[in-house]
Amino acid sequence: MLNEDKYDYDVERLGQLRDELQRLEDNDYVTAYYKGYGSEGLTLDEVRDTIKDLEQQIRQLERELDEDGE
């Protein structure tokens, strides 16, 4: 099992990743879809790629937390 500090860090990081994903899906994706670029200047394809990367990071971290929590 992970030590408590690492576990707490990972849980906090998971929350941050989920928040970032939610922001991208709710704001940047829609903005980029209609304007051609998101609030941070990313194109629609770049927003999609970032969303995919975040989803992958979230899944990986969830797996690690699940495995270490058992």
PAZAPA-4460 file (N, C-alpha, C; in steps of 0.05 Angstrom, whole numbers, plus 32768, in hexadecimal, padded with zeros to 4 digits):
% residues 70
    n_x    n_y    n_z   ca_x   ca_y   ca_z    c_x    c_y    c_z   seq   type   mol
   8011   7FE8   8000   8000   8000   8000   8012   8019   8000     1      M     A
   8008   802D   7FF3   8017   8047   7FF2   8019   8053   800D     2      L     A
   802E   8062   8012   802F   8070   802B   801A   8086   802A     3      N     A
   8012   808F   8041   7FFB   80A1   8043   7FFF   80BC   8034     4      E     A
   8017   80C7   8035   801D   80E0   8027   801A   80DD   8009     5      D     A
   8024   80C7   7FFE   8023   80C2   7FE1   8006   80BE   7FD9     6      K     A
   7FF7   80AF   7FE9   7FDB   80AA   7FE4   7FCB   80C4   7FE3     7      Y     A
   7FD0   80D5   7FF8   7FC2   80EF   7FF9   7FC9   8100   7FE1     8      D     A
   7FE3   8100   7FD9   7FEB   810F   7FC2   7FDD   8105   7FA9     9      Y     A
   7FDC   80EB   7FA5   7FCF   80DF   7F8E   7FB1   80E5   7F8D    10      D     A
   7FA4   80E5   7FA3   7F87   80EB   7FA4   7F83   8109   7F9D    11      V     A
   7F94   811A   7FA7   7F92   8136   7FA1   7F98   813B   7F83    12      E     A
   7FAC   812E   7F79   7FB3   8130   7F5C   7F9C   8126   7F4B    13      R     A
   7F8F   8111   7F53   7F78   8106   7F44   7F62   811B   7F43    14      L     A
   7F5D   8128   7F59   7F49   813D   7F59   7F50   8154   7F47    15      G     A
   7F6A   815C   7F46   7F72   8171   7F34   7F6F   8169   7F17    16      Q     A
   7F76   8151   7F11   7F74   8147   7EF5   7F56   8147   7EED    17      L     A
   7F45   813E   7EFE   7F28   813E   7EF8   7F1D   815A   7EF4    18      R     A
   7F26   816D   7F05   7F1E   8188   7F02   7F27   8194   7EE8    19      D     A
   7F40   818F   7EE0   7F4A   8199   7EC7   7F3B   818C   7EB0    20      E     A
   7F35   8173   7EB1   7F26   8166   7E9C   7F0A   8172   7E9A    21      L     A
   7EFD   8176   7EB0   7EE2   8182   7EB0   7EE3   819E   7EA3    22      Q     A
   7EF7   81AE   7EAA   7EF9   81C9   7E9F   7EFD   81C8   7E81    23      R     A
   7F0E   81B6   7E78   7F13   81B3   7E5B   7EFA   81AB   7E4D    24      L     A
   7EEC   8197   7E58   7ED3   818D   7E4B   7EBD   81A2   7E4B    25      E     A
   7EBA   81B1   7E61   7EA4   81C4   7E63   7EAA   81DF   7E56    26      D     A
   7EC3   81E7   7E55   7EC9   8202   7E4B   7ED9   8201   7E31    27      N     A
   7EF2   81F7   7E33   7F04   81F9   7E1D   7EFA   81EA   7E04    28      D     A
   7EEF   81D2   7E08   7EE6   81C3   7DF1   7ED0   81D2   7DE2    29      Y     A
   7EBC   81DC   7DF1   7EA6   81EA   7DE4   7EB0   8203   7DD7    30      V     A
   7EC1   8212   7DE4   7ECC   822B   7DD9   7EDC   8225   7DC0    31      T     A
   7EED   8210   7DC1   7EFE   8209   7DAA   7EEC   81FF   7D93    32      A     A
   7ED7   81F1   7D99   7EC5   81E6   7D85   7EB8   81FD   7D75    33      Y     A
   7EB0   8212   7D83   7EA2   8228   7D75   7EB5   823E   7D6A    34      Y     A
   7ECA   8243   7D79   7EDC   8259   7D71   7EF5   824F   7D63    35      K     A
   7EFC   8236   7D66   7F14   822B   7D5A   7F2B   8229   7D6D    36      G     A
   7F28   8235   7D85   7F3D   8234   7D99   7F30   8237   7DB5    37      Y     A
   7F3D   822B   7DC9   7F32   822C   7DE4   7F3C   8245   7DF3    38      G     A
   7F34   8247   7E0C   7F3B   825E   7E1C   7F59   8262   7E20    39      S     A
   7F68   824C   7E1E   7F85   824E   7E21   7F93   824E   7E06    40      E     A
   7F84   8251   7DF0   7F8F   8252   7DD6   7F93   8237   7DC8    41      G     A
   7F8A   8222   7DD4   7F8D   8207   7DC8   7F79   8203   7DB2    42      L     A
   7F81   81F6   7D9D   7F6E   81EF   7D87   7F5C   81D9   7D91    43      T     A
   7F47   81D3   7D82   7F35   81BE   7D89   7F43   81A3   7D8B    44      L     A
   7F55   819E   7D78   7F64   8185   7D79   7F76   8183   7D91    45      D     A
   7F83   819A   7D98   7F94   819A   7DB0   7F84   8196   7DCA    46      E     A
   7F6C   81A1   7DCB   7F5A   819D   7DE2   7F53   8180   7DE3    47      V     A
   7F4B   8174   7DCD   7F44   8157   7DCD   7F5C   8146   7DD6    48      R     A
   7F74   814C   7DCC   7F8B   813D   7DD4   7F91   8140   7DF2    49      D     A
   7F8D   8158   7DFC   7F92   815D   7E19   7F7D   814E   7E29    50      T     A
   7F64   814D   7E20   7F4F   813E   7E2E   7F56   8121   7E2F    51      I     A
   7F5F   8116   7E18   7F67   80F9   7E17   7F7E   80F4   7E2A    52      K     A
   7F92   8105   7E2B   7FA9   8102   7E3D   7FA0   8102   7E5A    53      D     A
   7F8F   8115   7E61   7F85   8117   7E7C   7F75   80FE   7E84    54      L     A
   7F64   80F5   7E72   7F54   80DC   7E77   7F67   80C5   7E7C    55      E     A
   7F7C   80C3   7E6D   7F8F   80AD   7E70   7F9E   80B0   7E8B    56      Q     A
   7FA6   80C7   7E92   7FB3   80CC   7EAC   7FA0   80C5   7EC3    57      Q     A
   7F87   80CD   7EC1   7F73   80C7   7ED6   7F6F   80A9   7ED9    58      I     A
   7F6C   809B   7EC2   7F68   807E   7EC4   7F81   8070   7ED1    59      R     A
   7F98   8079   7EC9   7FB1   806D   7ED4   7FB2   8072   7EF2    60      Q     A
   7FAD   808A   7EFB   7FAE   8091   7F17   7F99   8082   7F27    61      L     A
   7F81   807F   7F1B   7F6B   8070   7F28   7F74   8053   7F2C    62      E     A
   7F80   8047   7F17   7F8A   802C   7F19   7F9E   8029   7F2F    63      R     A
   7FB1   803B   7F30   7FC6   803A   7F45   7FBA   803C   7F61    64      E     A
   7FA7   804E   7F64   7F9A   8051   7F7E   7F8A   8038   7F85    65      L     A
   7F7C   802D   7F72   7F6D   8014   7F77   7F7F   7FFD   7F7F    66      D     A
   7F95   7FFA   7F70   7FA8   7FE4   7F76   7FB5   7FE7   7F91    67      E     A
   7FBD   8000   7F97   7FCA   8004   7FB0   7FB8   8005   7FC8    68      D     A
   7F9E   8009   7FC3   7F8A   800A   7FD8   7F81   7FEE   7FE1    69      G     A
   7F88   7FDA   7FD1   7F7F   7FBF   7FD6   7F92   7FB1   7FEA    70      E     A
***
